[in-house]
Amino acid sequence: MKESGFSGKVVLVTGSSGGLGVDVGKAFLKSGASLVLTYYSDNSLPLLQKVCEGSRNIFLLRGDFKKEEDAKTLVSEVVRRFGKIDVLANVIGGYIAGKPVTETDEKEWDEMMELNLKTAFLLSKHVVSQMEKQSGGKIIHVAARPGLKGTGFDAAYVASKAGVIRLVESLSEEVKGKGINVNCILPSIIDTQENRIAMPGADYSKWVKPSDIAKVIMFLASDDARPITGAAIPVYGLA
């Protein structure tokens, strides 16, 4: 993707302060997009402000997109400032695992469903409403390889990510005739500092780098990906 590839485009990156989200934001910024980055906690602001440094076409917005009102307000604010939303790259997500179903708390189950699946639903709902008015747009969600098949001791996470895949498939059928492409990517283990700390004995060389995943997201957001919709794209690296 050339550096001017998204010039004139408005890109919304949700979950932009995470290990993957930062790289996705940087990639779109480098490509000339007008960018909206969202965050959940004020602790993320210094990092995002560093990403934004020197750029005029970036807007930071805080929100909890497990809440419909926050998702609706986000879309309204982006449209108020930029007039449209060409791309939604939704990178919000989290991981809880390590317990069998019989020991998984209801709270843990609900947290995975809300963080991974409900956010994707609410953001899709309100962004698509705007994209229908524009007669086009691109939506990319982050699912996960385990969403294809459970491996045990991760039921809540797996079910939530499987739900993202099914959401993408269903939504894409509803809007494919309206110029809107809806896809998701399936990472395995992403090479982030957080994952390295959690798995110090792992072979990091096999993990996929956030910057490489960002390139795949950018392709799916580009005009070159117009024929692709309803897809779940593997981004496994060597894992």
Number of C-alpha atoms within 10 A of each C-alpha: 14 8 13 13 16 23 14 11 18 25 28 28 25 30 25 27 26 20 19 22 24 21 21 30 28 17 20 28 23 16 18 18 24 22 26 25 24 27 23 17 11 8 10 15 17 11 13 20 13 9 18 19 9 9 11 9 14 21 18 15 15 17 17 17 26 20 14 17 12 16 22 16 14 24 19 16 15 19 14 10 10 16 13 20 24 24 27 23 27 25 25 25 22 13 14 16 17 11 14 12 14 7 9 17 12 9 9 15 18 14 20 23 23 19 19 28 25 21 24 26 21 19 25 23 15 17 25 25 12 20 22 14 10 16 13 19 26 25 27 28 28 24 33 26 21 19 21 16 12 15 10 12 17 18 23 25 27 27 20 26 25 21 21 27 24 15 20 26 18 13 20 21 14 12 18 16 11 16 15 24 27 30 27 26 22 21 23 18 20 23 19 17 10 11 15 15 10 10 11 9 8 12 10 18 11 14 20 20 21 18 18 17 22 21 16 18 24 22 14 27 25 17 13 9 13 15 9 14 23 20 17 24 18 16 21 19 17 11 14
